[in-house]
Amino acid sequence: METKKILARSCLFWFGLFFIFGIGTVNSQNNFVRVNQIGYYANAPKIAILANMDAVDYEIRDVATREVVFHGNVADGAHWRQSGEKLQVVDFSDFKKPGKYFIKSSTEQSYPFEIKDSALFDQLSVWSLKAFYLWRASTEIKPEYATFGKTVYSRALGHPDDVVYIHVSAATEKRHVESEVSAPKGWYDAGDYNKYVVNAGISFHSLALAYEMYPDYYKRLNLNIPESGNGVPDILNEMKWELDWLFNMQDEDGSVYTKLTTLKFSKMVMPALDKADRYMVGKSTPAALNFAAMMAMASRIYAKYDSIFPGLSAKALTAAEKSWNWAVKHPNMEYTNPKDVRTGEYGDGEFSDEFFWAASELFITTKDVKYFNELQFYQKFDTPSWRFVNSLGIMSLALHKKELESLVDVSQIDNRFRSLSENIYKQYVFSPSRVPIRKYEWGSNSVIAQNGTILGLAYFLTNETRYRDGMLSSFDYLLGTNPTDYCFVTRFGSHYPRNMHDRRSSAYGIAEPMPGYLVGGANPENVADCGRRNYPSSQPARCYLDKKCSFSTNEIAINWNAPFALLVGMVENTFGKK
C-alpha cells in the first residue's frame, strides 16, 4: 500500500447529481436518506439514516408501484461531529415483507433496496473473496473464472517470481547479495504489485477465522476458481495460494524476509508489463512473528485435508515453530526501508503485540502451555491493524476457549475479549451514525469492518443481540448508510466506486471496476494526492473521492477486503436462512 505523509487541509464541497434506478428523483452527494444499498434480511434489524432533515415521519414505498407499504415516525436526532450533520436513525425492523423498496421522507428519498428471506448477500460473499483470486500473482487470470455480468477481467500472467534477487539488506553467507531464489504465487498487496509478509498476517487471520467460525458454510460456498471441486473449501484453496508463497519467504535459519518487491512502485501498467527486477528485502521480528502466527493457523486448519494436501499441516507447524524460535533469539529486529527501496515499508517498532498473536496461535494449535505462558495479558487490546495485532490473538483464543479451558485458566481470555468487545460496542452505540469508529484515518472502512467482526464474534460467542446489532450496523455503513453517498464495495449497490487507486484497474481500460473490492474510505489526511480542492468536504466522514489519484481514500488492499469478507460471512450466517 502506498504511503505518503502529507498534512490534510480543507476540501471544498462537491455536488454530484445522479438518478435512482428509474425512480427518477435527483439527490446530491449528501444523500439525505441513507440505506444499505443492497438490502436487508427480513428477519434482521433494519435502519436508515436521515441527515439534516429534521424529519417527523417517513414512508416505505414499493419501487415498481410507488405505493406506500409502511410508514412510521422519526425520533429526534443528534449532531455528529465527524460529518458535521444532524442525524436521525430510522428503525424499520418491523417491516419484513420481501420486495424492492425505497424510503421517502419529506421531499427526499433513498436509493432502492431489497428485503429478502435468504441469499441476499451470497454474491457479495463470493466476490469479496474472489477479489483475492483477481489479486493473484504468478498466474494467468482466465475468463471463465473472472467474469462478472457481461464484463470479463481476465489478464496475462504477471510476476512469475521464479527469479527473485536477495537484496543487500537481507544477504547472508549462504544467500549472498544478488543470489537468486524462487517465491511465486501470493496476492498483490493492494493497488501495487508487491507482496508483504506483515500485511499478509492480518489478512490471513480474517479468512482463517471465517472458516473456523463457519466451516459448513464455506464448504458450500463455490467461488468458481481453478481449484474448485478438489474436495477442499474454496476459501482454503484461495488461502493456499498465499500460503505457498509464504513458505518461500522463510530462510533456512527461520528468519523471514519482510517483503518481495521491486525497488520502487511500478507505473500504472498491467502485471505482465511490469518487468522490473524483484527482490527479497530485509528481515525483521514482526515479519517472523506474523509468519509464525499464519503458519500455526494453517497447520490446524489444513490438518483436516491432509489426504488432499499431504504433509502441508506438518510443514506449516515446523515453519511456525522455527520462525518463533528465531524471533525469540532476535526480539528487536526492526525493519525500515533501505535507501534504494521506495515501496511500502510497514514499519513497526513495538513487537509485544506480534509476540502475543504468534504465541496465541501456537498455543491453540499445539496445546503446549509454554506458549500460553508467553502471553502478556496486561497489554492494551483495541481495533486490530497490521501494526497492532494482539487483538487477533484474543479473538482466536476466545473462539477456541472451550478446548483450552482444561489446560489453563481461561479467565484472562474472557476478560480481555469482553473488554475489547465492550470498547467497540460503546463506540457504536454512542455514535449518532451508529458506526464504531473514533477517528477517520487511512483505511477507515477497514477499521469499521474490523470492529464489525469483533462485535460479530462477540455475538457468536455470547448470543447477546446488542453485539449482533452493532455488527450489522457496521455492515450497513459500508454498503450505504454513510455520509459519502457510496456503497463502498465495487459493482454492488446503486452507487459504487469506479476509479480505484489500483494499477490493474487503471490499465484495464474497462469502464466497470473489478467487483468485490472494499475501498479505503473517508480520510481527511493525505488529501494532497489529488489536490485538496478536489475533495468534496473537509468533514472527516465525508472526505472521500472516487478518483484513481486518491490513494488516501480510494485504494484497495488485502487487509481491508479480508475483514470485510469475514463480516459478510457473519451477516449471512446470522440472518440468512440455512
C-alpha positions in Angstrom: 0.0 0.0 0.0 1.5 3.3 -1.0 2.1 5.7 1.9 2.8 9.4 2.0 2.8 11.8 4.9 1.1 15.0 3.7 -0.9 17.2 6.0 -4.6 17.4 5.2 -6.3 20.8 4.6 -9.9 21.6 4.0 -11.7 20.1 1.0 -14.3 22.1 -1.0 -17.8 20.8 -1.2 -18.6 18.9 -4.5 -22.1 18.2 -5.8 -22.6 15.1 -8.0 -26.1 14.5 -9.4 -27.5 11.1 -10.0 -30.8 9.3 -10.8 -32.1 6.4 -8.7 -32.7 3.3 -10.8 -35.7 4.6 -12.6 -37.3 6.2 -9.5 -36.4 9.5 -11.1 -35.6 11.9 -8.3 -32.3 13.6 -8.2 -30.3 13.8 -5.0 -26.9 15.5 -4.1 -23.9 13.8 -2.7 -25.3 14.4 0.8 -27.9 11.8 0.1 -30.1 12.8 3.0 -31.9 9.4 3.2 -29.2 6.7 3.5 -29.8 3.0 3.3 -27.9 -0.3 2.8 -28.0 -0.1 -1.0 -28.1 -3.9 -1.4 -30.8 -4.5 1.2 -31.8 -6.1 4.5 -32.8 -9.6 5.6 -36.5 -9.8 6.5 -35.7 -11.2 10.0 -32.9 -8.7 10.7 -32.8 -5.2 12.3 -33.2 -2.5 9.6 -32.1 1.1 10.0 -31.7 4.0 7.7 -30.0 7.3 8.4 -31.6 10.8 7.7 -29.2 13.7 7.6 -30.0 17.4 8.1 -33.7 16.9 7.6 -35.5 17.4 11.0 -37.9 14.8 9.8 -41.1 13.9 11.6 -42.1 10.8 9.7 -41.1 8.5 6.8 -42.7 6.1 4.5 -41.5 3.0 2.6 -42.7 2.7 -1.0 -42.6 -0.2 -3.5 -40.2 0.5 -6.3 -42.5 -0.8 -9.0 -45.8 0.6 -7.9 -44.6 3.6 -5.8 -47.4 2.6 -3.4 -46.8 3.3 0.4 -46.4 -0.1 2.1 -45.2 1.1 5.5 -44.8 4.3 7.5 -43.6 5.5 10.8 -42.4 8.4 13.0 -38.8 9.6 13.3 -37.2 10.3 16.6 -35.2 13.5 17.3 -31.6 13.3 16.1 -28.2 14.3 17.3 -25.2 16.2 15.8 -22.3 14.0 14.5 -19.1 16.0 14.5 -17.4 13.6 12.1 -19.7 14.6 9.3 -21.0 17.9 10.6 -24.6 16.8 10.3 -27.6 16.3 12.4 -28.5 12.6 12.0 -31.8 10.8 12.7 -32.0 7.0 12.9 -35.0 5.3 11.2 -35.7 1.9 12.6 -38.0 -0.1 10.3 -37.2 -3.5 11.6 -40.9 -4.3 11.9 -41.3 -4.2 8.2 -40.5 -7.7 6.9 -42.3 -8.2 3.6 -39.8 -9.3 0.8 -39.7 -6.9 -2.1 -37.9 -3.9 -3.6 -38.4 -0.6 -1.9 -37.2 2.9 -1.2 -37.7 5.2 1.8 -39.2 8.7 1.4 -39.2 11.4 4.0 -40.5 14.9 3.1 -39.1 15.6 -0.4 -36.1 13.3 -0.1 -35.8 9.6 -0.9 -33.3 6.8 -0.7 -31.7 4.5 -3.2 -33.7 1.4 -3.8 -33.0 -1.6 -1.6 -34.3 -5.2 -1.3 -35.8 -7.2 1.5 -35.3 -10.9 1.3 -35.6 -14.1 3.4 -32.4 -15.7 2.1 -29.4 -15.5 -0.2 -29.4 -11.7 -0.1 -25.6 -11.3 0.2 -24.4 -14.6 -1.4 -22.8 -12.9 -4.4 -21.2 -10.3 -2.2 -19.7 -13.1 -0.1 -18.4 -14.8 -3.3 -16.9 -11.7 -4.8 -15.4 -10.3 -1.7 -13.4 -13.5 -1.6 -12.9 -13.7 -5.4 -11.2 -10.4 -5.2 -8.2 -12.4 -3.8 -8.3 -14.6 -6.9 -8.1 -11.5 -9.1 -5.2 -10.3 -6.9 -3.1 -13.5 -7.6 0.4 -13.1 -8.7 2.3 -15.6 -10.9 -0.7 -16.8 -12.9 -2.9 -16.0 -15.8 -6.4 -14.9 -14.8 -8.7 -16.8 -17.1 -12.1 -15.5 -18.4 -14.1 -18.5 -17.1 -13.1 -17.5 -13.5 -13.2 -13.8 -13.9 -16.5 -12.7 -15.5 -19.0 -10.6 -13.6 -22.2 -10.0 -15.5 -21.0 -9.3 -19.1 -17.6 -7.9 -18.1 -14.5 -10.1 -18.3 -11.5 -9.3 -16.1 -9.0 -11.8 -17.5 -5.3 -10.9 -17.8 -2.0 -12.4 -18.7 0.4 -13.9 -16.2 2.4 -11.3 -14.4 5.3 -11.5 -11.9 6.3 -15.2 -12.1 8.7 -14.5 -9.2 10.7 -17.6 -10.1 13.8 -15.4 -10.1 14.0 -13.1 -7.1 17.2 -11.5 -6.0 18.5 -11.2 -2.5 18.8 -7.6 -1.6 21.8 -6.4 0.4 19.6 -5.7 3.4 18.7 -9.5 3.5 22.0 -11.1 2.5 23.7 -13.9 4.4 26.7 -16.0 3.9 24.6 -18.7 2.2 22.4 -16.3 0.3 24.7 -13.5 -0.8 23.8 -10.3 -2.5 22.1 -10.8 -5.9 21.8 -14.5 -5.4 18.6 -16.0 -6.8 15.6 -17.6 -5.0 12.2 -18.5 -6.2 9.0 -17.3 -4.5 6.0 -17.5 -6.8 2.3 -17.1 -6.1 0.8 -15.0 -3.3 -1.5 -12.0 -3.6 -0.6 -8.5 -4.7 -0.8 -6.4 -1.6 -3.1 -3.5 -2.6 -3.1 -1.2 -5.6 0.6 -2.1 -6.2 2.2 -5.4 -7.2 4.4 -6.1 -4.2 4.0 -8.8 -1.6 4.4 -8.1 2.1 4.5 -10.6 4.9 3.4 -8.2 7.6 0.2 -7.2 5.8 -0.5 -10.8 4.8 -0.8 -11.6 8.5 -3.9 -9.7 9.5 -5.5 -10.6 6.1 -4.8 -14.3 6.5 -6.2 -14.2 10.1 -9.6 -12.8 8.9 -10.1 -15.5 6.3 -8.9 -18.3 8.6 -11.3 -17.1 11.3 -14.1 -17.0 8.8 -13.5 -20.7 8.0 -13.1 -21.7 11.7 -16.3 -20.0 12.7 -18.5 -21.3 9.8 -16.8 -24.4 8.2 -20.1 -25.8 6.8 -21.0 -22.5 5.1 -17.6 -22.2 3.4 -17.7 -25.9 2.3 -20.8 -25.0 0.4 -19.6 -21.6 -1.0 -18.3 -22.2 -4.6 -16.0 -19.4 -5.7 -15.5 -20.8 -9.2 -11.7 -20.6 -9.1 -9.4 -23.1 -10.8 -9.2 -25.3 -7.7 -13.0 -25.6 -7.2 -14.2 -29.2 -6.8 -11.0 -30.6 -5.4 -12.6 -31.6 -2.1 -11.3 -28.5 -0.2 -13.4 -25.4 0.6 -12.6 -22.7 -1.9 -11.8 -20.2 0.8 -9.0 -22.6 1.8 -8.0 -23.1 -1.8 -7.6 -19.4 -2.2 -5.7 -19.0 1.1 -3.3 -21.8 0.0 -2.2 -19.6 -2.9 -0.9 -17.1 -0.4 0.4 -19.9 1.8 2.5 -21.4 -1.0 4.2 -18.0 -1.4 4.8 -17.5 2.3 6.8 -20.8 2.7 9.4 -19.3 0.3 9.7 -16.1 2.4 11.4 -18.1 5.2 15.2 -18.5 5.2 16.9 -21.7 6.4 17.5 -20.3 9.9 13.8 -19.5 10.5 14.1 -15.8 9.7 11.6 -14.3 7.4 12.0 -11.7 4.6 9.8 -8.7 5.2 8.7 -8.3 1.6 9.2 -9.3 -2.0 9.2 -6.1 -4.1 10.6 -4.0 -6.9 12.9 -1.2 -5.7 10.1 1.4 -6.5 6.5 1.3 -7.3 5.7 0.4 -10.9 3.8 2.6 -13.3 0.1 2.1 -13.8 0.5 -0.9 -16.1 -0.8 -4.4 -16.2 1.2 -7.0 -14.2 2.6 -8.7 -17.3 4.2 -5.4 -18.4 6.0 -4.8 -15.1 9.4 -6.3 -15.9 11.5 -4.7 -13.2 13.7 -6.9 -11.0 12.2 -8.1 -7.8 14.0 -8.5 -4.5 13.8 -10.2 -1.1 14.2 -7.2 1.2 15.1 -7.1 4.8 14.3 -9.4 7.7 12.5 -8.4 10.8 11.0 -9.6 14.1 7.4 -8.7 13.1 7.7 -10.5 9.8 8.9 -13.6 11.6 6.1 -13.4 14.1 3.3 -12.7 11.6 4.7 -15.7 9.6 4.6 -17.9 12.7 1.0 -17.0 13.5 -0.2 -17.6 10.0 1.6 -21.0 9.8 0.2 -22.1 13.1 -3.3 -21.3 12.0 -2.6 -23.1 8.7 -1.4 -26.1 10.4 -4.6 -26.8 12.4 -6.9 -25.7 9.5 -5.3 -27.8 6.8 -4.8 -30.8 9.0 -8.4 -31.9 8.0 -7.3 -32.0 4.4 -4.1 -33.9 4.7 -5.2 -36.5 2.2 -5.5 -33.8 -0.4 -2.5 -31.7 0.6 -0.2 -34.4 2.1 2.2 -33.0 4.7 1.0 -29.4 4.4 -0.1 -29.2 8.1 3.1 -30.7 9.5 5.2 -28.5 7.2 3.3 -25.4 8.4 3.8 -26.2 12.0 7.5 -26.8 11.6 7.8 -23.5 9.8 5.9 -21.7 12.5 8.0 -23.1 15.4 11.2 -22.4 13.5 10.2 -18.8 12.9 9.0 -18.4 16.5 12.4 -19.6 17.8 14.2 -17.2 15.6 12.1 -14.3 16.8 12.8 -15.2 20.5 16.5 -15.0 19.7 16.1 -11.8 17.7 13.3 -9.9 19.6 14.1 -6.4 18.5 14.9 -6.5 14.8 13.0 -3.6 13.3 12.5 -3.1 9.6 13.0 0.2 7.8 13.3 0.7 4.0 16.8 0.8 2.7 17.7 4.0 0.8 17.2 2.4 -2.6 13.8 0.8 -1.8 10.8 3.0 -2.1 7.8 0.7 -1.8 5.5 0.1 1.2 7.5 0.0 4.4 5.1 -1.4 7.0 7.5 -0.2 9.6 6.9 -1.0 13.3 9.0 -0.5 16.4 6.9 -2.3 19.0 6.7 -6.1 18.9 4.9 -7.2 22.0 1.7 -7.5 20.1 3.2 -9.7 17.4 4.6 -12.0 20.1 1.2 -12.2 21.7 -0.5 -13.1 18.5 2.0 -15.7 17.4 2.1 -17.3 20.9 -1.7 -17.4 20.9 -1.9 -19.3 17.6 0.9 -21.7 18.5 -0.8 -22.5 21.8 -4.2 -23.1 20.2 -2.6 -25.4 17.6 0.0 -27.3 19.7 -1.8 -27.1 23.1 1.7 -26.6 24.5 1.3 -24.5 27.7 4.7 -22.9 27.2 3.2 -20.7 24.6 0.3 -19.7 26.9 2.9 -18.7 29.5 4.4 -16.2 27.0 1.1 -14.3 26.8 1.2 -10.9 28.4 -2.4 -10.1 29.1 -1.7 -6.6 30.5 -1.3 -5.2 27.0 -3.9 -2.8 25.6 -6.3 -4.5 23.1 -8.0 -2.4 20.5 -9.1 -2.5 16.9 -6.6 -4.7 15.1 -4.5 -3.4 12.2 -1.3 -4.6 10.5 0.7 -2.7 13.1 -1.3 -3.8 16.2 -2.2 -7.5 16.0 -2.6 -8.7 19.7 -6.3 -8.4 19.3 -6.1 -11.1 16.6 -4.7 -13.4 19.3 -7.5 -12.6 21.7 -10.1 -13.2 19.0 -8.6 -16.6 18.2 -8.2 -17.6 21.9 -11.8 -16.6 22.6 -13.1 -18.7 19.7 -11.1 -21.7 20.9 -11.6 -21.2 24.6 -13.6 -24.3 25.3 -10.8 -26.6 24.0 -8.3 -24.7 26.1 -10.0 -24.5 29.5 -8.8 -27.9 30.6 -5.2 -26.8 30.1 -5.1 -23.3 31.6 -7.2 -20.7 33.4 -9.1 -19.0 30.6 -10.5 -16.2 32.7 -8.0 -13.7 31.3 -9.1 -14.6 27.8 -12.7 -14.0 28.8 -11.9 -10.7 30.5 -9.8 -9.3 27.7 -12.1 -10.3 24.9 -15.1 -9.0 26.8 -13.3 -5.7 27.4 -12.4 -5.4 23.8 -16.0 -6.1 22.7 -17.4 -3.6 25.1 -15.0 -0.9 23.9 -16.1 -1.4 20.3 -19.7 -1.7 21.3 -19.6 1.7 23.1 -18.2 3.3 20.0 -21.1 2.0 18.1 -24.0 2.7 20.5 -22.9 6.2 21.4 -22.4 7.3 17.7 -25.2 9.3 16.2 -24.4 7.4 13.0 -24.4 4.0 14.7 -20.8 3.3 13.5 -17.9 2.0 15.6 -15.1 4.4 14.8 -13.2 7.0 16.9 -11.2 8.7 14.2 -11.2 8.8 10.4 -7.8 8.0 9.0 -6.2 5.9 6.3 -8.4 2.8 5.7 -11.3 4.0 7.8 -13.5 1.4 6.1 -11.2 -1.4 7.3 -11.4 -0.1 10.9 -15.2 -0.3 10.7 -15.1 -3.7 9.1 -12.6 -5.0 11.8 -14.8 -3.6 14.6 -17.8 -5.2 13.0 -16.1 -8.6 13.1 -15.2 -8.2 16.7 -18.9 -7.5 17.5 -19.9 -10.4 15.3 -17.5 -12.7 17.1 -18.9 -11.4 20.4 -22.4 -12.3 19.3 -21.3 -15.7 18.0 -19.8 -16.5 21.5 -22.4 -14.9 23.8 -25.7 -14.7 21.7 -26.1 -11.1 23.0 -28.2 -9.3 20.4 -26.7 -5.9 21.1 -23.4 -7.2 19.7 -25.3 -8.5 16.7 -26.9 -5.1 16.1 -23.5 -3.4 16.2 -22.1 -5.9 13.7 -25.0 -5.3 11.3 -24.8 -1.5 11.6 -21.1 -1.6 10.7 -22.0 -3.7 7.6 -24.8 -1.3 6.7 -22.4 1.7 6.9 -20.0 0.1 4.4 -22.9 -0.6 2.0 -24.6 2.8 2.1 -25.6 4.3 5.5 -22.5 6.5 5.4 -22.3 10.3 4.5 -20.5 9.9 1.2 -23.3 8.6 -1.0 -21.4 5.4 -1.9 -21.8 1.7 -1.3 -18.1 1.3 -0.7 -17.8 -2.1 -2.5 -17.3 -2.1 -6.2 -20.1 -3.3 -8.5 -22.5 -3.6 -5.6 -25.3 -1.2 -4.7 -26.7 1.7 -6.7 -23.7 4.0 -6.4 -20.2 2.4 -6.0 -16.6 3.4 -6.6 -15.5 3.2 -10.2 -12.0 4.6 -10.2 -10.0 2.8 -7.5 -6.3 3.6 -7.0 -5.1 0.3 -8.4 -2.7 -0.5 -11.2 -4.8 -3.2 -12.8 -7.9 -1.0 -12.7 -6.1 1.9 -14.4 -4.5 -0.3 -17.1 -7.5 -2.5 -18.0 -9.3 0.2 -19.9 -12.7 -1.2 -18.7 -15.4 1.2 -17.7 -16.8 -1.0 -14.9 -14.4 -1.7 -12.0 -13.4 -5.2 -10.8 -16.1 -6.4 -8.4 -16.0 -7.1 -4.7 -13.3 -4.6 -3.6 -13.8 -2.5 -0.5 -12.1 0.9 -1.0 -10.3 2.6 1.9 -13.0 5.1 2.6 -13.2 8.6 4.1 -10.0 10.1 5.3 -9.2 13.8 5.8 -5.4 13.2 5.8 -3.1 12.9 2.8 -5.6 14.7 0.5 -2.9 16.5 -1.5 -2.8 13.3 -3.6 -5.5 14.6 -5.9 -5.3 18.3 -4.8 -7.1 19.4 -1.7 -9.6 21.4 -3.5 -10.9 18.4 -5.4 -12.2 16.7 -2.4 -15.9 17.1 -1.6 -15.7 18.1 2.0 -13.3 18.8 4.9 -15.5 16.9 7.3 -13.7 13.6 8.2 -16.6 11.2 7.4 -17.3 12.9 4.1 -13.8 13.4 2.8 -13.8 10.7 0.1 -13.0 11.0 -3.6 -13.7 8.4 -6.3 -10.6 9.1 -8.4 -7.6 6.9 -9.1 -5.2 9.6 -7.8 -6.8 9.3 -4.4 -4.6 6.7 -2.8 -5.6 8.2 0.6 -9.3 7.2 0.2 -9.8 5.1 -2.9 -7.1 2.4 -2.8 -7.8 -1.2 -2.2 -5.9 -3.6 0.0 -5.9 -7.2 1.1 -6.1 -6.2 4.8 -9.2 -4.2 4.0 -11.0 -6.8 1.9 -10.3 -9.7 4.3 -12.2 -8.4 7.3 -15.0 -7.3 5.1 -15.3 -10.8 3.6 -15.4 -12.1 7.2 -18.1 -9.6 8.1 -20.2 -10.6 5.1 -19.9 -14.3 6.2 -21.0 -13.3 9.7 -24.1 -11.5 8.4 -25.0 -14.4 6.1 -24.7 -16.9 8.8 -26.6 -14.9 11.3 -29.6 -13.9 9.3 -29.6 -15.9 6.0 -31.8 -19.0 6.1 -29.7 -22.1 6.2 
